[in-house]
Every structure is written in C-alpha cells, then in structure tokens.
C-alpha cells in the first residue's frame, strides 16, 4: 500500500506544483503591470517595481496554494481515473476511504510546505516589499527601521515607535533643527491622535536648547502642526498580512493591553490558523468530484471547474473578512466560515460517493 500512496501522492503533488507555478507566473505578471502605474512617482523606478513584485512572490504562492491544490488534485486524480488506474485499484479491493487516506498524505505535505512558505518567506518578504515601495513613493519621507518609523517634517525629524489603528500613535519623538542644522528642541509624547486637521500630542516632555542653556518642561496636551498625515503613515503601518502567527499574537496582546482595535489582526490570525484545514479540504474535495464525474471529462473542464471553485472560495474568504470587521462578528467565525463550508462540502460529497 505504501507504493500506492506514493504513486497517488506523487501524481497529485506533481500536478499541484505545476498548476501553482503557472498561477504564480500569471498573477506575478499582472502584479507587475499594476505597479507600472506608480513608476516615476518619487524614486519608484522600474527596477524597484520589479523588486517589489519579486519580494511579493512568496505571498502570492501562499495565497494561491489552496486554488492550485484543488486544480492539481482534479488534474492528478482525474488523470488516474481517465487512464483506468483508479478503476483497477478499486476492483482490487481498495476502498474509497483508503484512497482518501493516500490523498490526505499528499495534502499534509502541501500544508507543511505552504505554512513554511507563509511564515518564513511570505511574511518577511511582503514586509520588505512594502517598505521598499512606500520609501520610494514618498522619496524617503517615511521609512521603517528597527526603532519604528522615521519621517522628515520640514526642519524636524520624527520617530514614531508605534502606529495604532484609528489614526493613533504611541511613543512619538520630535527633533527640531535650525537653519544651521543645530538641534533646537527635543520633544517626546507618550501618545498622539489625529483630530480635525492636525495631531494632538498627549503627556509631553519637551527640552529646548539655545545659547542660554537647556530648559525642560512638561505638558499634558498640545497641538502638533505637521505635514505628516494619517494616509501617509498608513502606507508603512503594520499590515496584518505581513506578520507571522507568533508576531500577530504578540501584536494582538499589545493592542488589547493598550485599548486598541485588534479585530483586523485577530481575523488575520484566525485566517492563518484555518489555512491548513482549507488546503486539506481543497485537496480532499477533488476525490469525490473525480469519482462522481464521467471518465470522458477533459483536463480543460477539470481546470475550469477547479478554478471557479477556487476563485469562489477566495472571494468568499475575502468577503467574510470585510463583513466580519464591519458587523463585528467574532474573528474565529468570520475567518473560519469559508473553510468550514469547504470541509462540509467535501464531507457530504464523499459520503454520497460510492
């Protein structure tokens, strides 16, 4: 039986990775075309657009894996069915459950590879890609580093340690210089929020320097007239999709401890946690679809059906996320609903297949 498992698994894996390579190539091409609209803005050149797309390839691979798994399963298992190999195996006494077990082994290998790609390559790759793009489009006006976000605001340099949802900032350092590039003042604000047309700093410690010496004072609140706007910071703010599972958990704890809105990040976390089940459901779904279909069904028809189901799952997954945030549905349910639907569909179809 190990030989049968390896043969079925290898057939499905080969078909899946072939489909994945084609899908990634197509989506990468369209992603590059989309980036051409911004070439010429700031210092965003054609080479930087290409680097952005290449760094985003692991993320595309991670996102397209479920669709590729379904299409690959339909092609691979369907090829075995069309060649009569599945019929011979069934006639030899191999049960439907045994075939599903062989497919599950291949699916588990896909899960391991997909999760490793998502955690080790996709998350850091997307972070570097977005940092590169935002820095180039803003001509370096805002950049990200290990000490937070840095921005130039006229003659001032601003360091923001945390950008929170709801146009709020935490740990803001402002360094003001004169025409001779001499430090005039240093300001630290524990927090800030955007109100009306400007920022309001809170719990401020300000140090002023001049020829007479240094003076320090404390303010509870003060307006901050800055050219840095929330939409500019949003380009470099923390995107849940560019964080791994461990980083998401830590950031959610931070937001909850500081009365922040963690719903988007919680949804992203549950979506990542349900991802392995979604991938398994996609592969297993291919088994009853092939067994219930006629042997004369062509490869093109299988690809079309798989692409439609995969696209529907992707759209449903995205819609569930947005609707969950808008209607404040528990992230566990909004993120897991599409996966649960696919698992139920695969289970029902398997139960009705002989």
C-alpha positions as CSV (number, residue, x, y, z in Angstrom):
1,X,0.0,0.0,0.0
2,X,2.9,2.3,0.5
3,X,3.7,2.1,-3.2
4,X,0.1,3.1,-4.0
5,X,0.3,6.0,-1.5
6,X,3.5,7.2,-3.1
7,X,2.2,6.9,-6.6
8,X,-1.1,8.7,-5.9
9,X,0.7,11.3,-3.8
10,X,3.4,12.0,-6.4
11,X,0.8,12.3,-9.2
12,X,-1.2,14.9,-7.2
13,X,1.8,16.8,-6.0
14,X,3.3,17.0,-9.5
15,X,0.1,18.3,-10.9
16,X,-0.4,20.8,-8.0
17,X,3.1,22.3,-8.2
18,X,2.8,22.6,-12.0
19,X,-0.5,24.5,-11.6
20,X,0.9,26.6,-8.8
21,X,3.9,27.6,-11.0
22,X,1.5,28.6,-13.8
23,X,-0.8,30.6,-11.5
24,X,2.1,32.4,-9.7
25,X,3.6,33.3,-13.1
26,X,0.3,34.7,-14.3
27,X,-0.5,36.7,-11.1
28,X,3.1,38.0,-10.9
29,X,2.8,39.3,-14.4
30,X,-0.4,41.2,-13.6
31,X,1.1,42.4,-10.3
32,X,4.0,43.9,-12.3
33,X,1.6,45.5,-14.8
34,X,-0.3,47.0,-11.8
35,X,3.0,48.5,-10.4
36,X,3.8,50.3,-13.7
37,X,1.2,52.9,-12.9
38,X,3.3,54.2,-10.0
39,X,6.7,54.1,-11.8
40,X,8.0,57.6,-11.9
41,X,6.5,58.7,-8.6
42,X,9.1,59.8,-6.2
43,X,12.1,57.4,-6.6
44,X,10.0,54.4,-7.6
45,X,11.8,53.1,-10.7
46,X,11.1,50.1,-13.0
47,X,13.8,48.1,-11.1
48,X,12.2,48.9,-7.8
49,X,8.8,47.8,-9.1
50,X,10.4,44.6,-10.3
51,X,12.0,44.1,-6.9
52,X,8.6,44.7,-5.2
53,X,6.9,42.1,-7.3
54,X,9.7,39.5,-6.8
55,X,9.6,40.0,-3.0
56,X,5.8,39.5,-3.2
57,X,6.1,36.2,-5.0
58,X,6.1,34.1,-1.7
59,X,2.9,35.8,-0.6
60,X,1.3,35.1,-4.0
61,X,2.4,31.5,-3.7
62,X,0.9,31.2,-0.2
63,X,-2.4,32.7,-1.3
64,X,-2.7,30.7,-4.4
65,X,-1.8,27.3,-2.8
66,X,-5.4,26.3,-2.0
67,X,-6.6,27.0,-5.5
68,X,-3.6,25.2,-7.0
69,X,-4.2,22.2,-4.7
70,X,-7.8,21.9,-5.9
71,X,-7.0,22.2,-9.6
72,X,-3.9,19.9,-9.1
73,X,-6.0,17.4,-7.3
74,X,-8.6,17.4,-10.1
75,X,-6.0,17.0,-12.8
76,X,-3.8,14.4,-11.0
77,X,-6.6,12.3,-9.6
78,X,-8.6,12.8,-12.8
79,X,-5.7,11.6,-14.9
80,X,-5.5,8.4,-12.8
81,X,-9.3,8.0,-13.3
82,X,-9.2,8.6,-17.0
83,X,-6.4,6.1,-17.5
84,X,-8.4,3.5,-15.7
85,X,-5.9,3.2,-12.8
86,X,-8.4,4.1,-10.1
87,X,-10.9,1.6,-11.5
88,X,-8.3,-1.2,-11.4
89,X,-7.3,-0.2,-7.8
90,X,-11.0,-0.2,-6.7
91,X,-11.5,-3.5,-8.4
92,X,-8.5,-4.9,-6.4
93,X,-10.4,-4.2,-3.2
94,X,-9.0,-0.8,-2.2
95,X,-11.8,1.2,-0.5
96,X,-12.8,4.8,-1.1
97,X,-11.5,5.6,2.4
98,X,-8.1,4.2,1.6
99,X,-7.9,6.4,-1.5
100,X,-8.8,9.4,0.6
101,X,-6.1,8.5,3.1
102,X,-3.5,8.5,0.3
103,X,-4.7,11.9,-0.9
104,X,-4.6,13.2,2.7
105,X,-0.9,12.3,3.0
106,X,-0.2,14.4,-0.1
107,X,-2.3,17.2,1.3
108,X,-0.4,17.2,4.7
109,X,2.9,17.6,2.8
110,X,1.4,20.5,1.0
111,X,0.2,22.0,4.3
112,X,3.8,21.8,5.7
113,X,5.3,23.4,2.6
114,X,2.6,26.1,2.4
115,X,2.9,27.0,6.1
116,X,6.7,27.2,5.9
117,X,6.4,29.4,2.8
118,X,3.9,31.7,4.6
119,X,5.8,32.0,7.9
120,X,9.4,32.0,6.7
121,X,9.2,33.7,3.3
122,X,5.9,35.4,2.6
123,X,5.6,37.5,5.8
124,X,9.1,39.0,5.8
125,X,9.1,39.2,2.0
126,X,5.9,41.2,2.0
127,X,7.2,43.5,4.7
128,X,10.4,44.3,2.8
129,X,8.4,44.8,-0.4
130,X,6.0,47.3,1.2
131,X,8.8,49.1,2.9
132,X,10.7,49.4,-0.4
133,X,7.6,50.7,-2.2
134,X,6.5,53.2,0.5
135,X,10.0,54.6,0.9
136,X,10.4,55.1,-2.9
137,X,6.9,56.6,-3.4
138,X,7.5,59.0,-0.6
139,X,11.1,59.8,-1.6
140,X,12.3,58.6,1.7
141,X,9.9,60.9,3.6
142,X,8.8,58.0,5.7
143,X,10.8,54.9,6.3
144,X,10.7,51.9,8.7
145,X,13.5,50.7,10.9
146,X,14.1,48.6,14.0
147,X,13.4,51.7,16.1
148,X,10.0,52.4,14.5
149,X,9.0,54.8,11.7
150,X,11.2,57.8,10.7
151,X,9.9,60.8,8.8
152,X,11.2,64.3,7.8
153,X,8.8,67.1,8.6
154,X,10.3,70.4,7.3
155,X,13.3,71.0,9.6
156,X,12.2,68.3,12.0
157,X,12.8,64.6,12.2
158,X,10.1,62.5,13.7
159,X,10.4,59.0,15.2
160,X,7.2,57.1,15.8
161,X,7.6,53.8,17.7
162,X,4.0,52.5,17.2
163,X,1.3,53.3,14.6
164,X,-2.0,52.2,16.0
165,X,-5.4,51.7,14.3
166,X,-7.8,54.7,14.4
167,X,-5.2,57.3,13.5
168,X,-3.4,57.0,16.8
169,X,0.3,57.0,17.6
170,X,2.4,55.8,20.6
171,X,5.9,57.0,21.7
172,X,6.5,60.0,19.4
173,X,9.9,61.7,19.3
174,X,10.3,65.0,17.5
175,X,13.7,66.6,16.9
176,X,13.7,70.2,15.6
177,X,16.7,71.8,13.9
178,X,17.5,75.4,12.9
179,X,18.9,76.6,9.5
180,X,22.4,75.6,10.6
181,X,21.3,72.1,11.4
182,X,21.7,72.7,15.1
183,X,19.3,70.9,17.5
184,X,16.8,73.4,18.8
185,X,14.4,71.1,20.8
186,X,13.6,67.5,21.6
187,X,10.0,66.5,22.2
188,X,8.6,63.2,23.5
189,X,4.9,62.5,23.5
190,X,3.6,59.3,25.1
191,X,0.7,59.2,22.6
192,X,-1.0,61.2,19.8
193,X,-4.2,61.1,17.9
194,X,-5.4,62.9,14.7
195,X,-8.3,65.3,15.3
196,X,-9.8,67.6,12.8
197,X,-6.9,68.7,10.5
198,X,-3.9,68.1,12.9
199,X,-2.4,65.9,15.5
200,X,-2.8,66.3,19.3
201,X,0.1,65.2,21.4
202,X,-0.5,63.9,25.0
203,X,1.7,63.6,28.1
204,X,4.6,65.6,26.6
205,X,8.1,66.0,27.8
206,X,9.9,68.9,25.9
207,X,13.5,70.0,26.1
208,X,14.6,73.3,24.4
209,X,18.2,74.3,23.7
210,X,19.6,77.7,23.0
211,X,22.7,79.9,23.8
212,X,21.5,80.3,27.4
213,X,21.4,76.6,28.0
214,X,18.7,73.9,28.2
215,X,15.2,74.1,29.6
216,X,12.8,71.2,30.2
217,X,9.1,71.4,30.7
218,X,6.1,69.0,30.8
219,X,2.7,69.5,29.0
220,X,-0.4,67.4,29.4
221,X,-1.6,68.1,25.8
222,X,-0.5,70.2,22.8
223,X,-1.4,70.6,19.1
224,X,1.2,69.4,16.6
225,X,1.1,71.1,13.2
226,X,2.7,68.6,10.9
227,X,2.7,67.7,7.2
228,X,2.6,64.0,8.2
229,X,-0.9,62.8,7.6
230,X,-2.6,59.5,8.5
231,X,-2.8,58.3,4.9
232,X,1.0,58.7,4.6
233,X,1.6,56.7,7.8
234,X,-1.0,54.1,6.6
235,X,1.4,53.1,3.8
236,X,4.0,51.9,6.3
237,X,1.7,50.9,9.1
238,X,1.5,47.3,10.3
239,X,-0.3,45.2,7.7
240,X,-1.7,42.0,9.3
241,X,-0.8,40.0,6.2
242,X,2.9,40.7,6.6
243,X,3.1,39.3,10.1
244,X,3.6,35.7,11.0
245,X,1.4,33.8,13.5
246,X,3.7,34.5,16.5
247,X,4.1,38.2,15.6
248,X,0.3,38.5,15.2
249,X,-0.3,37.0,18.6
250,X,2.2,39.4,20.2
251,X,0.7,42.4,18.4
252,X,-2.8,41.5,19.4
253,X,-1.8,41.3,23.0
254,X,-0.2,44.7,22.7
255,X,-3.3,46.2,21.1
256,X,-5.6,44.7,23.8
257,X,-3.3,45.9,26.6
258,X,-3.5,49.4,25.2
259,X,-7.2,49.6,24.3
260,X,-6.5,49.2,20.6
261,X,-8.8,47.8,18.0
262,X,-7.3,44.3,17.3
263,X,-10.2,42.9,15.2
264,X,-8.4,43.1,11.8
265,X,-5.4,41.4,13.3
266,X,-7.4,38.8,15.1
267,X,-9.2,38.0,11.8
268,X,-5.8,37.6,10.1
269,X,-4.6,35.3,12.8
270,X,-7.7,33.0,12.6
271,X,-7.4,33.0,8.8
272,X,-3.8,31.8,9.1
273,X,-4.8,29.2,11.7
274,X,-7.6,27.9,9.5
275,X,-5.4,27.9,6.4
276,X,-4.2,24.3,6.8
277,X,-7.8,23.0,7.0
278,X,-8.7,25.0,3.9
279,X,-5.9,23.4,2.0
280,X,-6.7,19.9,3.1
281,X,-10.4,20.5,2.2
282,X,-9.5,21.6,-1.3
283,X,-7.4,18.5,-2.0
284,X,-10.0,16.1,-0.5
285,X,-12.8,17.8,-2.4
286,X,-11.1,16.7,-5.6
287,X,-11.7,13.0,-4.8
288,X,-15.5,12.9,-4.9
289,X,-15.6,15.4,-7.8
290,X,-13.5,13.0,-9.9
291,X,-15.2,9.8,-8.7
292,X,-18.6,11.2,-9.5
293,X,-17.6,12.6,-12.9
294,X,-17.6,10.7,-16.2
295,X,-14.2,9.4,-17.3
296,X,-14.6,11.4,-20.6
297,X,-14.3,14.7,-18.8
298,X,-11.4,16.6,-20.2
299,X,-8.5,18.2,-18.4
300,X,-9.7,21.6,-19.5
301,X,-13.1,21.0,-18.0
302,X,-11.5,20.0,-14.7
303,X,-9.2,23.0,-14.7
304,X,-12.2,25.3,-15.3
305,X,-14.3,23.8,-12.5
306,X,-11.4,23.9,-10.1
307,X,-10.6,27.5,-11.0
308,X,-14.2,28.5,-10.5
309,X,-14.4,26.8,-7.1
310,X,-11.1,28.1,-6.0
311,X,-12.0,31.7,-7.1
312,X,-15.3,31.4,-5.3
313,X,-13.5,30.3,-2.1
314,X,-11.0,33.2,-2.4
315,X,-13.8,35.7,-2.9
316,X,-15.8,34.3,0.0
317,X,-12.8,34.3,2.2
318,X,-12.1,38.0,1.5
319,X,-15.8,39.0,1.8
320,X,-16.1,37.1,5.1
321,X,-13.2,39.1,6.5
322,X,-14.6,42.5,5.5
323,X,-18.1,41.7,6.6
324,X,-16.8,40.3,9.9
325,X,-15.0,43.6,10.6
326,X,-17.9,45.8,9.5
327,X,-20.5,43.8,11.5
328,X,-18.2,43.0,14.4
329,X,-18.6,39.2,14.0
330,X,-16.2,37.1,16.1
331,X,-13.0,36.7,14.1
332,X,-13.0,32.9,14.8
333,X,-16.3,32.6,13.0
334,X,-15.8,35.1,10.2
335,X,-12.4,33.7,9.3
336,X,-13.3,30.1,9.7
337,X,-16.7,30.1,7.9
338,X,-15.4,29.7,4.3
339,X,-13.1,26.8,5.4
340,X,-15.9,25.2,7.3
341,X,-18.2,25.4,4.2
342,X,-15.5,23.7,2.1
343,X,-15.0,21.0,4.7
344,X,-18.7,20.3,4.9
345,X,-19.0,20.2,1.1
346,X,-16.1,17.8,0.8
347,X,-17.6,15.6,3.6
348,X,-21.1,15.5,2.1
349,X,-19.8,14.7,-1.4
350,X,-17.5,11.9,-0.1
351,X,-20.4,10.4,1.9
352,X,-22.6,10.3,-1.2
353,X,-19.8,8.8,-3.4
354,X,-19.5,5.1,-3.8
